[in-house]
Amino acid sequence: MRLPSKRHYPDYYGIIQQPICLDDIKQKIDDGLYNSLDDTRQDFDLCFSNAKKYNQKNSQIWLDAKFLLVRPLFALCCPDCSPLAEICKQGVYEDDGKEGQEEWRWRR
């Protein structure tokens, strides 16, 4: 996915201070520009945080971004091949209804 058109969505660039999109992240991966998995994760988090900040709460894009922010990335990419997949499947998503308070917690 690409960044919104500056002509069609000029307000986006006033609201979002660090625009980044999935196409940008893919290009950085292809170009070998990430030094670590954590650097990659930070860009994904920024992308999804931007989507939540700009889009109307509870819109489909907002809900998708919310889900992707709290879901461990490796579980989305390869839910059955990761050695941590079984642990991830035991994670419990908790949302207390307060913006920014969602998180994954592990069952004990």
PyMOL commands that set and color helices and strands:
alter all, ss='L'
color gray80, all
select helices_A, chain A and resi 12-15+22-30+37-54+60-70+73-77+85-89
alter helices_A, ss='H'
color red, helices_A
select strands_A, chain A and resi 91-94+103-106
alter strands_A, ss='S'
color yellow, strands_A
deselect
rebuild
show_as cartoon
